Amino acid sequence: MIKTTLIIDGMMCGMCESHINDTIRQSFKIKKVASSRAKGTTEIISDEPLDEKALREAIGKTGYRVLEMRSEPYEKKRFSLFGRK
């Protein structure tokens, strides 16, 4: 799996976060998306790398701007009763 982190300009409220999350869900095949207006970030978990140009265009159409995009391998964290594994 891949974790893609976006730095987004213009998120001011919870509706901004929802608008970006909904756009990403509708435009791409993903596992999870979460946005934070306080941090100015959106984190996306997907099976395959996302097309950067298509992602920037989809978000740009909503009125927000992607300032930075980075991707890295993602491994789901495992927990046990005695702490992290």
PyMOL commands that set and color helices and strands:
alter all, ss='L'
color gray80, all
select helices_A, chain A and resi 14-27+52-60
alter helices_A, ss='H'
color red, helices_A
select strands_A, chain A and resi 2-9+32-36+41-46+65-73+79-80+83-84
alter strands_A, ss='S'
color yellow, strands_A
deselect
rebuild
show_as cartoon
